[in-house]
Amino acid sequence: MSQKKHKKHNSTPNALNKDPMKLQQTSRTKRMDTLPRNLLLSDLVILAASQMMLDKGMISNGMADFVGVVGVIMLIAALYLLFGPKNRAGGTKL
């Protein structure tokens, strides 16, 4: 019978598992800030609700357009806060 060869896996996950301090540091740096995350979530909910109300005939096209513009502004603000210039404390410069 032939024996199966085992592939060697990348050693970085094992190195992170051995050192819990590195694991904490990498998990902190990969997290999304709460303000942009909440802005994106509320933007999604508002746009979905306005589209549903428009489909049901509960709001006019002008109102749906206004909500869409507000949604785009919220999206741009969230992306700026997420990817904009950072200060030394880890937050965005305002």
Backbone as a chain_set.jsonl record, in Angstrom:
{"seq": "MSQKKHKKHNSTPNALNKDPMKLQQTSRTKRMDTLPRNLLLSDLVILAASQMMLDKGMISNGMADFVGVVGVIMLIAALYLLFGPKNRAGGTKL", "coords": {"N": [[0.827, -1.18, 0.0], [0.381, 2.244, -0.689], [1.807, 4.996, 0.978], [0.402, 7.929, 2.363], [1.457, 11.233, 1.779], [2.041, 13.83, 4.002], [1.164, 17.207, 3.924], [3.086, 20.076, 4.642], [2.075, 22.624, 6.767], [1.516, 26.171, 6.937], [3.597, 27.914, 9.162], [2.912, 30.137, 10.672], [0.298, 30.301, 11.999], [0.705, 28.455, 14.079], [2.803, 29.63, 15.459], [1.526, 31.886, 16.418], [-0.317, 30.704, 18.133], [1.325, 29.705, 20.094], [2.312, 31.95, 21.364], [0.476, 33.888, 23.296], [0.344, 36.653, 23.568], [1.015, 37.778, 21.097], [-1.145, 36.868, 19.66], [-3.257, 38.297, 20.821], [-2.515, 40.896, 20.112], [-2.646, 40.836, 17.292], [-5.329, 40.251, 16.911], [-6.517, 42.512, 17.95], [-5.676, 44.506, 16.186], [-6.894, 43.808, 13.817], [-9.567, 44.257, 14.118], [-12.62, 45.981, 13.365], [-13.389, 49.405, 13.837], [-15.856, 50.654, 16.158], [-17.579, 52.829, 15.558], [-17.5, 53.264, 12.63], [-18.484, 50.718, 11.925], [-21.055, 50.694, 13.081], [-22.174, 52.84, 11.684], [-22.167, 51.831, 9.054], [-23.889, 49.631, 9.36], [-26.314, 50.859, 10.206], [-26.749, 52.442, 7.96], [-27.205, 50.505, 5.999], [-29.585, 49.354, 7.001], [-31.346, 51.557, 6.961], [-31.406, 52.205, 4.205], [-32.447, 49.81, 3.168], [-34.965, 49.739, 4.423], [-36.125, 52.075, 3.387], [-36.254, 51.399, 0.69], [-38.014, 49.234, 0.758], [-40.324, 50.543, 1.709], [-40.738, 52.279, -0.411], [-41.322, 50.468, -2.465], [-43.747, 49.464, -1.519], [-45.292, 51.678, -1.723], [-45.471, 53.538, 0.279], [-43.879, 55.773, 0.695], [-42.816, 58.651, -1.193], [-41.116, 59.041, -4.408], [-39.317, 61.173, -4.266], [-38.788, 61.373, -1.543], [-37.546, 58.896, -1.131], [-35.299, 59.275, -2.709], [-34.036, 61.305, -1.263], [-33.454, 59.932, 1.126], [-31.701, 58.084, 0.059], [-29.553, 59.746, -0.676], [-28.765, 60.615, 1.855], [-27.961, 58.147, 2.816], [-25.743, 57.608, 1.168], [-24.036, 59.641, 2.026], [-23.646, 58.825, 4.673], [-22.321, 56.42, 4.164], [-19.929, 57.316, 2.94], [-18.869, 58.759, 5.08], [-18.464, 56.679, 6.928], [-16.575, 55.109, 5.565], [-14.487, 56.937, 5.427], [-13.893, 57.233, 8.147], [-13.051, 54.674, 8.645], [-10.915, 54.075, 6.851], [-9.474, 56.419, 6.701], [-6.96, 59.006, 7.457], [-4.92, 58.116, 10.217], [-4.436, 58.758, 13.714], [-1.892, 58.675, 16.296], [-2.987, 57.265, 18.406], [-4.6, 55.402, 17.31], [-7.067, 56.083, 16.366], [-9.15, 57.978, 14.04], [-8.065, 61.006, 12.565], [-9.766, 63.949, 13.185]], "CA": [[0.0, 0.0, 0.0], [1.14, 3.478, -0.722], [1.606, 5.845, 2.149], [0.065, 9.301, 1.998], [2.386, 12.248, 2.253], [1.366, 14.937, 4.673], [1.675, 18.513, 3.53], [3.467, 20.957, 5.737], [1.249, 23.815, 6.802], [2.196, 27.42, 7.261], [3.963, 27.896, 10.576], [2.491, 31.331, 11.39], [-0.751, 30.085, 12.995], [1.266, 27.762, 15.236], [3.587, 30.598, 16.209], [0.579, 32.735, 17.141], [-0.92, 29.931, 19.201], [2.299, 29.531, 21.163], [2.498, 33.208, 22.07], [-0.844, 34.522, 23.389], [0.449, 38.105, 23.452], [0.947, 38.085, 19.673], [-2.511, 36.607, 19.237], [-4.075, 39.427, 21.256], [-2.157, 42.079, 19.341], [-3.147, 40.734, 15.925], [-6.793, 40.319, 16.901], [-6.899, 43.908, 18.182], [-5.409, 45.332, 15.021], [-7.75, 43.425, 12.709], [-10.949, 44.591, 14.4], [-13.156, 47.212, 12.809], [-13.838, 50.341, 14.859], [-17.297, 50.544, 16.396], [-18.33, 53.893, 14.896], [-17.767, 52.938, 11.217], [-19.32, 49.526, 11.829], [-22.438, 51.089, 13.364], [-22.637, 53.67, 10.574], [-22.46, 50.964, 7.915], [-25.075, 48.83, 9.663], [-27.501, 51.711, 10.17], [-26.927, 52.824, 6.564], [-27.824, 49.367, 5.331], [-30.963, 49.212, 7.486], [-32.136, 52.698, 6.479], [-31.604, 52.058, 2.762], [-33.355, 48.685, 2.926], [-36.305, 50.134, 4.848], [-36.67, 53.047, 2.441], [-36.579, 50.692, -0.551], [-39.242, 48.461, 1.008], [-41.443, 51.482, 1.779], [-40.963, 52.774, -1.764], [-41.991, 49.399, -3.211], [-45.118, 49.347, -1.022], [-45.996, 52.925, -2.008], [-45.656, 54.29, 1.522], [-43.176, 57.049, 0.563], [-42.704, 59.083, -2.589], [-39.788, 58.897, -5.016], [-38.464, 62.245, -3.767], [-38.342, 61.012, -0.191], [-36.607, 57.789, -1.278], [-34.055, 59.86, -3.216], [-33.422, 62.005, -0.128], [-32.895, 58.91, 2.018], [-30.544, 57.536, -0.649], [-28.441, 60.698, -0.557], [-28.304, 60.523, 3.242], [-27.251, 56.879, 2.914], [-24.425, 57.754, 0.522], [-23.234, 60.472, 2.922], [-23.261, 57.965, 5.794], [-21.34, 55.467, 3.655], [-18.663, 58.024, 2.759], [-18.35, 59.062, 6.416], [-17.977, 55.438, 7.529], [-15.341, 54.72, 4.888], [-13.439, 57.87, 5.844], [-13.496, 56.887, 9.506], [-12.408, 53.368, 8.637], [-9.664, 54.056, 6.086], [-8.878, 57.747, 6.66], [-5.688, 59.147, 8.168], [-4.995, 57.704, 11.608], [-3.502, 59.399, 14.626], [-1.051, 57.68, 16.972], [-3.782, 56.478, 19.35], [-5.337, 54.389, 16.565], [-8.305, 56.628, 15.854], [-9.053, 58.824, 12.856], [-7.932, 62.445, 12.823], [-10.956, 64.723, 12.779]], "C": [[0.879, 1.255, 0.0], [0.81, 4.322, 0.509], [1.339, 7.267, 1.675], [1.107, 10.254, 2.578], [1.583, 13.385, 2.865], [2.014, 16.243, 4.237], [2.044, 19.311, 4.767], [2.629, 22.217, 5.641], [2.091, 25.028, 7.165], [2.444, 27.475, 8.763], [3.462, 29.114, 11.341], [1.321, 31.09, 12.339], [-0.234, 29.379, 14.243], [2.083, 28.712, 16.094], [2.67, 31.519, 16.999], [-0.055, 31.982, 18.299], [0.036, 29.74, 20.369], [2.47, 30.796, 21.983], [1.157, 33.937, 22.153], [-0.802, 36.042, 23.268], [0.372, 38.534, 21.993], [-0.464, 37.88, 19.147], [-3.427, 37.759, 19.619], [-3.775, 40.664, 20.417], [-2.701, 41.999, 17.924], [-4.662, 40.794, 15.889], [-7.272, 41.74, 17.163], [-6.719, 44.759, 16.94], [-6.339, 45.001, 13.859], [-9.212, 43.792, 12.941], [-11.344, 45.902, 13.738], [-13.602, 48.109, 13.967], [-15.354, 50.294, 14.982], [-18.093, 51.609, 15.644], [-18.542, 53.615, 13.405], [-18.656, 51.709, 11.048], [-20.783, 49.866, 12.073], [-23.007, 51.971, 12.26], [-23.004, 52.813, 9.358], [-23.719, 50.129, 8.145], [-26.343, 49.675, 9.602], [-27.785, 52.195, 8.751], [-27.629, 51.717, 5.789], [-29.294, 49.215, 5.731], [-31.845, 50.329, 6.942], [-32.412, 52.571, 4.984], [-32.557, 50.911, 2.439], [-34.79, 49.051, 3.309], [-36.923, 51.128, 3.871], [-37.043, 52.38, 1.121], [-37.86, 49.873, -0.388], [-40.465, 49.374, 1.053], [-41.755, 52.06, 0.408], [-41.707, 51.727, -2.6], [-43.455, 49.24, -2.798], [-45.943, 50.609, -1.288], [-46.232, 53.776, -0.78], [-44.936, 55.641, 1.504], [-43.046, 57.376, -0.922], [-41.279, 58.863, -3.106], [-38.821, 59.953, -4.501], [-37.917, 61.924, -2.38], [-37.327, 59.869, -0.248], [-35.263, 58.29, -1.81], [-33.301, 60.58, -2.099], [-32.763, 61.013, 0.829], [-31.674, 58.261, 1.364], [-29.336, 58.438, -0.562], [-27.877, 60.676, 0.86], [-27.515, 59.223, 3.442], [-25.869, 56.942, 2.295], [-23.509, 58.595, 1.401], [-22.762, 59.647, 4.12], [-22.2, 56.951, 5.372], [-19.972, 56.112, 3.502], [-18.04, 58.353, 4.117], [-17.782, 57.808, 7.076], [-16.67, 54.993, 6.889], [-14.186, 55.65, 5.24], [-12.956, 57.527, 7.25], [-12.74, 55.56, 9.554], [-11.032, 53.4, 7.985], [-8.952, 55.392, 6.033], [-7.565, 57.804, 7.412], [-5.868, 58.85, 9.651], [-4.045, 58.527, 12.45], [-2.752, 58.303, 15.397], [-1.852, 56.805, 17.927], [-4.606, 55.415, 18.635], [-6.644, 54.898, 16.003], [-8.075, 57.477, 14.62], [-8.915, 60.266, 13.267], [-9.189, 63.146, 12.338], [-10.69, 66.194, 12.795]], "O": [[1.952, 1.301, 0.602], [-0.32, 4.341, 0.996], [1.954, 7.75, 0.725], [1.567, 10.094, 3.709], [0.58, 13.834, 2.31], [3.238, 16.367, 4.188], [1.386, 19.221, 5.804], [2.489, 22.805, 4.569], [3.223, 24.911, 7.634], [1.567, 27.111, 9.548], [3.572, 29.134, 12.567], [1.344, 31.647, 13.437], [-0.687, 29.671, 15.349], [2.062, 28.615, 17.321], [2.993, 31.895, 18.126], [-0.306, 32.573, 19.349], [-0.401, 29.625, 21.514], [2.745, 30.721, 23.181], [0.738, 34.549, 21.171], [-1.804, 36.659, 22.904], [-0.264, 39.54, 21.677], [-0.927, 38.631, 18.288], [-4.283, 38.158, 18.829], [-4.691, 41.401, 20.053], [-3.177, 43.006, 17.398], [-5.233, 41.331, 14.94], [-8.32, 42.14, 16.657], [-7.532, 45.645, 16.672], [-6.551, 45.848, 12.992], [-10.024, 43.646, 12.027], [-10.527, 46.808, 13.57], [-14.134, 47.619, 14.963], [-16.052, 49.938, 14.033], [-19.178, 51.318, 15.14], [-19.677, 53.718, 12.939], [-19.483, 51.657, 10.138], [-21.66, 49.383, 11.356], [-24.189, 51.869, 11.933], [-24.028, 53.044, 8.715], [-24.521, 49.944, 7.23], [-27.338, 49.257, 9.011], [-28.949, 52.343, 8.376], [-28.546, 51.981, 5.011], [-30.147, 48.972, 4.877], [-32.969, 50.076, 6.509], [-33.536, 52.807, 4.542], [-33.384, 51.028, 1.535], [-35.728, 48.705, 2.59], [-38.111, 51.035, 3.559], [-38.039, 52.751, 0.499], [-38.691, 49.826, -1.295], [-41.517, 49.037, 0.51], [-42.92, 52.308, 0.096], [-42.617, 52.066, -3.356], [-44.305, 48.92, -3.629], [-47.159, 50.606, -1.098], [-47.101, 54.648, -0.788], [-45.336, 56.56, 2.219], [-43.151, 56.503, -1.783], [-40.366, 58.544, -2.344], [-37.637, 59.672, -4.316], [-36.748, 62.169, -2.082], [-36.353, 59.87, 0.505], [-34.211, 57.79, -1.412], [-32.079, 60.478, -2.001], [-31.642, 61.235, 1.286], [-30.712, 57.925, 2.055], [-28.214, 57.961, -0.393], [-26.661, 60.714, 1.05], [-26.513, 59.208, 4.158], [-24.919, 56.384, 2.844], [-22.321, 58.294, 1.512], [-21.608, 59.757, 4.535], [-21.282, 56.657, 6.139], [-18.962, 55.523, 3.888], [-16.826, 58.24, 4.288], [-16.731, 57.867, 7.714], [-15.757, 54.549, 7.584], [-13.04, 55.212, 5.34], [-11.754, 57.53, 7.515], [-11.885, 55.359, 10.417], [-10.084, 52.816, 8.511], [-7.914, 55.5, 5.38], [-7.099, 56.796, 7.943], [-6.845, 59.277, 10.266], [-2.987, 58.948, 11.983], [-2.978, 57.118, 15.153], [-1.424, 55.691, 18.23], [-5.252, 54.6, 19.294], [-7.281, 54.193, 15.219], [-6.936, 57.675, 14.199], [-9.569, 60.713, 14.21], [-9.619, 62.949, 11.202], [-11.579, 66.986, 12.482]]}, "num_chains": 1, "name": "protein.A"}
